[in-house]
């Protein structure tokens, strides 16, 4: 039975229950004129009860399947160590599409645009606006139905979908506004027409904005060229965010022009822009050659997640990092098919004295590819953050999980112990055991405390580290996987060492930041992994939706429905711009 039956039928009175009289009365009522209504009633109740039980079993099975799908253990074990030959991943990178949206009409945006055109700030007594404060940071803000202004100069239209037909009006309203400094227009699908409107504005007002957040706007390589020609004229711009725009490999020369000629650009986000392995290699090669005979540039933080980076990019990036004038501090390269190409990057890692953060989650890494990295990074003078964990978007972007097993533990222990500057190390879910693969087979004469390996050995190194503030390593294996007596008898050792590591992390946080661990975790912790420029792109709209998704109150749509015409409309608007119609 496909129709869902109300579970209250389980409480219906039965012929042989203490409520048999009620059962007979109910049978006569619902089955009038039947020769034996109670028999027919009983038969129907049996079928209905069976349907309820069947539906409950199906619900349990569906829930179990969902849990297994989202379970890190199931995901990692199903993949195992990434076999690049048998399960290749494209070096082109995943498609750079915005999240599914509907275009806004001009009327819904007009109140906010009108406020902007009057040089409006985060205060106002208009009936369409409401004053408030940004959660956690308590920054004063003025919110319209579509549009927010914050007291720190952020203009937030993320996910309000200005689109190609209203972007001109937005930029016109900003010509008379000197309050705004940070332009947040994520997932607004403005397309080439929008890129042209913004570039015209920047040409006229090159120093008006410090931040340009243009994620998910259908900006291609040609559109990027227009924007870059305008942006390089600015001395105010410090960070540009372009994730989920289909820039493609042809964007490499434009990006090189952008980072070498925008004199104060310190943060550039190119996440999921279809840059590709070849395109990234070209970008790195151009930049490496430039730094050989020119002074350092301002660029410090580079986001390259989900771009198809592989052997070409790793070799070219290593050469770039080896340049004495390279000043890069943060490299974010998660969700790329790096795999066994990682050793190609290691010479550059060893020579780059400015590198502070290296993030490589879900890159198909294995113990064999990570050992050379740890060897290159041991005692590194500046490396404080290393992320070798897993990404929630791994399956969505057809990436590969990292597979770091017990054989990596000795190299990790050496790296932790010899890296006093380290403050953040994430391994996330790993195929490591609590005590190491050999712990189960120790002789009774051996000293377990000195022979322990696995995650417990890592926790012991963490417990002695002078500055580490975040460490994350969770075994994908169940606690009862190792059933030997040695393991059972020494559970106390695993727990005690984990407790010591946690206590040391808390002490290091309180010593470094002068606040409680809980207060730090809710606020300052994000700035270990990210530069402080991320505060300039915080959006109440994005944060609200993310919070609702975490609480199960909404489902974030990731894929466009077949036949949805929004992207076609964006393309047509760009073509109309090209033809001048």
C-alpha positions in Angstrom: 0.0 0.0 0.0 1.5 3.3 -1.1 -1.0 5.6 0.6 0.0 6.5 4.1 -2.4 5.2 6.8 -2.8 7.2 10.0 -1.1 5.4 12.8 -4.0 6.0 15.1 -5.7 2.9 13.5 -3.4 0.9 15.8 -5.7 2.0 18.6 -8.9 0.9 17.0 -11.0 -1.5 19.3 -10.8 -5.2 18.4 -13.4 -8.0 18.6 -11.4 -10.0 21.1 -10.3 -7.0 23.3 -11.9 -5.6 26.4 -13.5 -3.0 24.1 -15.3 -5.6 22.0 -18.7 -3.9 22.4 -17.2 -0.7 20.9 -15.7 -2.7 18.1 -19.2 -4.2 17.2 -20.8 -0.7 17.4 -18.1 0.8 15.2 -18.4 -2.1 12.7 -22.1 -1.5 12.3 -21.5 2.2 11.8 -18.8 2.0 9.2 -20.0 -1.1 7.3 -23.8 -0.9 7.4 -25.9 -3.6 5.7 -23.1 -6.2 5.7 -24.1 -9.7 6.7 -21.1 -10.0 9.2 -19.9 -6.4 9.7 -17.6 -7.3 12.6 -15.8 -9.9 10.5 -15.3 -7.4 7.6 -14.3 -4.8 10.2 -11.6 -7.1 11.7 -10.2 -8.0 8.3 -9.9 -4.3 7.3 -8.3 -3.4 10.6 -5.7 -6.2 10.1 -4.9 -4.8 6.7 -4.6 -1.2 8.0 -2.4 -2.2 10.9 -0.1 -4.1 8.5 0.1 -1.1 6.3 1.1 1.1 9.3 3.7 -1.3 10.4 5.0 -1.6 6.8 5.3 2.2 6.5 7.1 2.4 9.8 9.6 -0.2 8.6 10.1 1.6 5.4 10.6 4.9 7.3 13.2 3.2 9.4 15.0 1.8 6.4 14.9 5.1 4.6 16.3 6.9 7.7 19.0 4.3 8.0 19.9 4.7 4.4 20.1 8.5 4.8 22.3 8.1 7.8 24.6 5.7 6.0 24.8 8.1 3.0 25.8 10.9 5.3 28.0 8.8 7.5 31.7 9.6 7.1 32.5 6.0 7.9 30.4 4.6 5.1 31.6 7.2 2.7 35.3 6.7 3.3 35.2 2.9 3.5 33.1 2.8 0.3 35.8 4.9 -1.5 39.0 3.6 0.2 42.3 5.0 -0.9 41.8 6.9 -4.1 42.9 4.8 -7.1 43.5 7.6 -9.7 43.9 5.1 -12.6 40.7 3.2 -12.1 38.6 6.1 -10.8 39.9 9.3 -12.5 38.6 12.8 -11.7 38.4 15.5 -14.3 41.2 18.1 -14.3 38.7 20.6 -15.7 37.1 21.1 -12.3 33.3 20.9 -11.4 30.8 23.2 -13.2 30.6 26.7 -11.8 26.9 27.2 -11.5 25.1 29.6 -9.0 22.6 28.1 -6.6 19.0 27.9 -8.1 17.2 31.3 -7.8 14.3 33.3 -9.1 14.9 36.8 -10.5 13.6 39.7 -8.4 11.3 42.3 -9.9 12.3 46.0 -9.8 9.5 47.0 -7.4 10.8 44.7 -4.6 14.3 46.3 -4.9 13.2 49.9 -5.3 12.9 50.9 -1.6 16.5 49.8 -0.9 17.9 51.4 -4.1 16.1 54.6 -3.2 17.7 54.6 0.3 21.1 54.1 -1.3 20.7 56.9 -3.8 20.0 59.3 -1.0 23.4 58.5 0.5 21.7 56.4 3.1 23.6 54.6 5.8 22.6 52.0 8.5 20.0 54.3 10.0 16.6 55.3 8.6 13.0 55.9 9.6 11.4 54.7 6.4 8.4 52.4 6.8 10.1 49.8 4.5 13.2 49.4 6.7 13.9 47.9 10.2 16.9 48.6 12.4 18.6 45.7 14.1 21.9 44.1 15.0 24.0 41.4 13.3 23.9 38.2 15.4 27.0 37.5 17.5 29.0 40.6 16.3 26.2 43.0 17.4 26.9 45.3 14.4 24.1 47.8 13.8 22.3 47.3 10.6 19.3 48.6 8.6 17.3 45.9 6.8 14.9 46.2 3.9 12.9 43.4 2.5 15.7 43.0 0.0 18.9 44.7 1.1 20.9 45.3 4.3 23.4 48.1 5.3 25.7 47.5 8.2 27.5 50.1 10.2 30.9 48.9 9.0 30.0 49.8 5.4 28.8 46.4 4.1 26.1 46.5 1.5 24.4 43.1 1.5 22.2 41.8 -1.3 23.3 38.2 -1.2 20.7 35.8 -2.6 18.3 38.7 -3.3 18.8 38.1 -7.1 19.2 41.5 -8.6 19.8 39.8 -11.9 20.9 41.4 -15.2 17.9 43.7 -15.6 18.2 45.5 -12.2 22.0 45.7 -11.8 22.1 48.9 -13.7 19.7 50.6 -11.3 21.7 49.3 -8.3 25.0 50.8 -9.6 23.2 54.1 -10.5 21.9 54.3 -7.0 25.4 53.9 -5.6 26.9 56.8 -7.6 25.7 59.2 -4.9 26.4 56.9 -1.9 29.7 57.4 -0.1 28.8 55.2 3.0 29.2 51.8 1.5 32.7 50.1 1.4 32.0 46.4 0.9 29.8 45.2 -2.0 28.1 41.8 -1.3 26.2 40.5 -4.3 26.5 36.7 -4.0 24.3 34.5 -6.1 22.6 37.3 -8.0 23.2 36.0 -11.5 24.0 39.4 -13.0 25.9 37.8 -15.9 27.9 39.8 -18.5 25.4 42.7 -18.4 26.1 43.0 -14.7 29.8 42.8 -15.2 29.6 45.7 -17.7 27.5 47.8 -15.3 30.0 47.2 -12.4 33.1 47.9 -14.5 31.6 51.2 -15.7 30.9 52.2 -12.1 34.5 51.2 -11.0 35.9 53.2 -13.9 34.1 56.3 -12.6 34.6 55.6 -8.9 37.7 53.3 -8.6 38.2 53.8 -4.9 34.6 53.6 -3.6 34.7 49.9 -2.6 37.3 47.8 -0.8 35.5 44.5 -1.1 33.8 43.0 -4.2 31.9 39.8 -3.4 30.5 38.5 -6.7 30.1 34.8 -6.1 27.6 32.9 -8.3 27.0 35.6 -10.9 27.5 33.9 -14.3 30.7 35.9 -15.0 32.8 34.4 -17.7 36.3 35.1 -18.9 35.4 37.9 -21.2 33.3 39.6 -18.5 36.2 39.1 -16.0 38.4 41.0 -18.5 36.1 44.0 -18.3 36.1 44.0 -14.5 39.9 43.5 -14.2 40.5 46.5 -16.6 38.5 48.6 -14.1 39.7 47.1 -10.8 43.4 47.6 -11.6 42.8 51.3 -11.4 41.8 51.1 -7.8 44.1 51.6 -4.8 41.2 50.9 -2.4 40.4 47.3 -3.3 41.7 44.7 -0.9 39.7 41.6 -1.6 37.7 40.1 -4.5 35.6 37.0 -4.3 34.6 35.3 -7.5 33.6 31.7 -6.5 31.1 29.8 -8.6 31.6 31.9 -11.7 32.6 30.1 -14.9 35.9 31.9 -15.5 37.5 29.0 -17.2 41.2 28.4 -18.1 41.1 31.4 -20.5 40.9 33.7 -17.4 44.5 33.0 -16.4 46.0 36.1 -18.1 43.2 38.3 -16.7 43.9 36.9 -13.2 47.6 37.5 -13.6 46.9 41.1 -14.6 44.6 41.5 -11.7 47.0 40.4 -8.9 50.0 42.1 -10.3 48.4 45.5 -11.1 45.8 45.9 -8.3 48.3 47.2 -5.9 46.5 46.5 -2.6 44.6 43.3 -3.4 45.5 40.9 -0.7 42.6 38.3 -0.9 41.4 36.6 -4.1 38.8 33.9 -4.1 38.7 31.6 -7.2 36.8 28.7 -5.7 35.0 26.5 -8.2 35.6 28.8 -11.2 36.5 26.0 -13.8 40.1 27.3 -13.8 41.3 23.8 -14.5 44.7 22.2 -13.9 46.1 23.8 -17.1 44.6 27.2 -16.4 45.9 27.3 -12.9 49.4 26.2 -14.1 49.4 29.0 -16.6 48.4 31.5 -13.9 51.1 30.3 -11.5 53.7 30.2 -14.2 53.0 33.8 -15.3 53.1 34.9 -11.7 56.3 33.0 -10.9 58.1 34.6 -13.9 56.9 38.1 -12.8 58.2 37.7 -9.3 61.7 36.7 -10.6 62.3 40.3 -11.7 59.7 42.4 -9.9 59.1 43.3 -6.2 56.6 41.4 -4.1 52.9 41.9 -4.8 50.1 42.5 -2.2 48.4 39.1 -2.7 48.4 37.1 0.5 45.4 34.8 0.5 44.4 32.6 -2.5 41.3 30.4 -2.7 41.5 27.7 -5.3 39.1 25.0 -4.0 37.3 22.8 -6.5 39.2 23.8 -9.7 40.6 20.5 -11.0 44.1 21.2 -9.8 46.5 18.3 -10.5 50.1 17.7 -11.6 50.5 20.7 -13.8 49.3 23.1 -11.2 51.3 21.5 -8.4 54.6 21.8 -10.3 53.9 25.4 -11.4 52.7 26.4 -7.9 55.9 24.9 -6.3 58.0 27.1 -8.6 55.9 30.1 -7.6 56.3 29.4 -3.9 60.1 29.0 -4.4 60.5 32.6 -5.5 62.1 34.7 -2.8 59.6 37.5 -3.6 56.5 35.2 -3.0 54.6 36.5 0.0 51.6 34.2 -0.1 50.3 33.3 3.4 47.2 31.2 2.7 46.5 28.5 0.1 43.1 26.9 0.0 43.1 23.9 -2.4 40.5 21.5 -1.1 38.3 19.4 -3.4 40.9 19.1 -6.1 42.2 15.8 -7.7 45.7 16.4 -6.4 46.3 12.8 -5.0 49.7 11.5 -5.9 50.7 14.9 -7.4 51.2 16.4 -4.0 54.9 15.6 -3.8 55.4 18.0 -6.8 54.3 20.8 -4.5 56.7 20.0 -1.6 59.9 21.8 -2.8 57.9 25.0 -2.9 56.4 24.4 0.5 59.8 23.9 2.0 61.2 27.2 0.6 58.2 29.5 1.1 58.9 31.3 4.3 55.7 33.2 4.3 53.2 30.4 4.1 50.9 30.4 7.1 47.9 28.3 6.0 47.7 25.2 3.8 44.2 23.6 3.3 44.0 20.3 1.4 40.8 18.6 2.5 39.2 16.0 0.2 42.0 16.0 -2.4 42.3 12.2 -2.7 45.5 12.3 -0.6 46.9 9.1 0.8 49.6 8.3 3.4 52.2 7.9 0.5 51.5 11.4 -0.9 51.3 13.2 2.5 54.6 11.8 4.0 56.7 14.0 1.6 54.6 17.0 2.5 55.2 16.5 6.3 58.9 16.0 5.6 59.0 19.3 3.7 57.0 21.1 6.4 58.8 19.8 9.5 60.0 22.8 11.5 58.6 25.3 8.9 59.2 28.8 10.1 55.7 30.2 9.4 53.2 27.3 8.8 50.6 27.5 11.5 47.6 25.9 9.9 47.4 22.5 8.1 44.1 21.0 7.1 44.2 17.4 5.7 40.6 16.6 6.5 37.4 15.9 4.6 34.9 18.3 3.0 31.1 18.0 3.2 31.0 18.9 -0.5 33.1 15.9 -1.6 30.4 13.9 -3.2 28.5 16.9 -4.6 31.6 18.0 -6.5 32.7 14.5 -7.5 35.9 14.9 -5.5 37.8 12.2 -3.5 38.2 11.8 0.3 41.7 11.8 1.9 42.8 8.4 3.2 45.4 8.7 6.0 46.0 5.6 7.9 48.1 4.4 10.9 51.2 4.3 8.7 51.2 8.1 8.7 51.3 8.5 12.4 55.1 8.5 12.9 55.5 11.3 10.4 52.6 13.2 11.9 54.1 12.9 15.4 57.5 14.2 14.1 55.8 17.0 12.3 53.8 18.1 15.4 56.7 17.8 17.7 59.1 19.8 15.4 56.6 22.5 14.5 56.3 24.9 17.5 54.5 27.5 15.4 51.6 25.1 14.6 48.2 26.2 16.0 45.8 24.3 13.8 45.9 20.7 12.6 42.9 18.9 11.2 42.8 15.3 10.0 39.0 15.0 10.5 37.7 11.5 9.9 40.5 9.1 9.2 41.0 5.3 8.8 43.3 5.3 11.9 42.8 3.1 15.0 42.9 4.2 18.6 46.2 2.5 19.4 47.8 1.7 16.1 47.7 -1.4 14.0 50.4 -3.2 16.0 49.0 -2.5 19.4 46.7 -5.5 19.4 49.6 -7.9 19.0 51.9 -6.5 21.8 53.5 -9.1 24.0 52.5 -9.0 27.7 56.1 -7.9 28.5 55.9 -4.8 26.3 55.1 -1.4 27.9 51.7 -0.3 26.3 52.1 3.3 27.2 55.4 3.6 25.2 54.2 1.3 22.4 50.9 2.9 21.6 50.4 4.3 18.1 47.4 5.5 16.1 45.3 8.5 17.2 46.5 8.0 20.8 50.1 8.7 19.8 48.9 11.8 18.0 47.0 13.0 21.1 50.2 12.4 23.2 52.1 14.8 20.9 49.3 17.3 21.0 49.3 17.2 24.8 52.9 18.3 24.8 52.6 21.0 22.2 53.3 24.6 23.3 50.9 26.5 21.0 48.5 24.1 19.2 44.9 25.3 19.7 42.9 23.0 17.4 43.4 19.4 16.7 40.9 17.1 15.1 41.2 13.4 14.3 38.3 11.0 14.5 38.6 7.3 13.7 36.1 6.0 11.2 36.3 2.6 12.8 33.9 1.6 15.6 35.2 1.2 19.1 34.6 -2.5 19.1 36.6 -3.2 15.9 39.7 -4.3 17.8 38.5 -7.0 20.1 41.8 -8.1 21.5 42.4 -8.2 25.2 45.2 -5.7 24.9 42.8 -3.1 23.4 40.1 -3.8 25.9 42.5 -3.5 28.8 43.9 -0.2 27.7 40.8 1.8 26.8 41.7 3.9 29.9 45.0 4.9 28.2 43.2 6.1 25.0 40.7 8.1 27.0 43.3 9.6 29.4 45.6 10.7 26.5 42.7 12.3 24.6 41.7 14.1 27.8 45.3 15.4 28.3 45.4 16.7 24.7 42.1 18.5 25.1 43.3 20.1 28.3 46.4 21.4 26.6 44.5 22.8 23.7 42.2 24.7 26.1 45.2 26.0 28.1 47.0 27.2 24.9 43.8 29.0 23.7 43.4 30.8 27.1 47.1 31.7 27.1 47.1 33.0 23.6 43.8 34.9 23.5 43.1 35.8 27.1 39.5 34.5 27.0 37.7 31.2 27.8 37.8 28.4 25.3 34.0 28.6 24.8 34.2 32.3 24.0 37.1 31.8 21.6 35.4 28.8 19.9 32.3 30.9 19.1 34.2 33.8 17.7 38.0 34.0 17.2 38.4 30.4 16.2 37.2 31.1 12.6 40.2 33.4 12.1 42.7 30.6 12.6 41.6 29.0 9.4 40.5 32.2 7.5 41.9 35.7 7.1 40.0 38.5 8.8 38.8 39.6 5.4 36.1 37.1 5.7 34.3 39.5 8.1 33.8 41.9 5.1 31.7 39.2 3.3 29.5 38.1 6.2 25.9 38.2 5.2 22.8 37.8 7.4 21.0 36.3 4.4 23.5 33.5 3.8 23.9 32.9 7.5 20.1 32.6 8.1 19.7 30.1 5.3 22.7 28.1 6.5 21.3 28.1 10.0 17.9 26.9 8.8 19.5 24.2 6.8 21.5 23.0 9.8 18.3 22.9 11.9 16.3 21.0 9.2 14.0 24.0 8.6 14.8 24.3 5.0 16.7 22.4 2.2 19.2 24.3 0.3 18.6 23.7 -3.4 21.8 22.8 -5.2 20.6 21.8 -8.7 18.6 23.7 -11.2 15.3 22.2 -12.3 15.1 21.0 -15.9 13.5 23.7 -18.0 14.3 26.6 -15.6 14.8 29.6 -17.8 16.7 31.9 -15.4 20.2 31.1 -16.8 18.9 31.4 -20.3 17.5 34.8 -19.5 20.9 35.9 -18.0 22.6 34.7 -21.2 20.1 36.6 -23.4 20.7 39.8 -21.4 24.4 39.5 -22.1 23.9 38.9 -25.8 21.6 41.9 -26.0 24.4 43.9 -24.4 26.8 42.7 -27.1 24.5 43.6 -29.9 23.6 47.0 -28.4 19.9 46.2 -28.5 
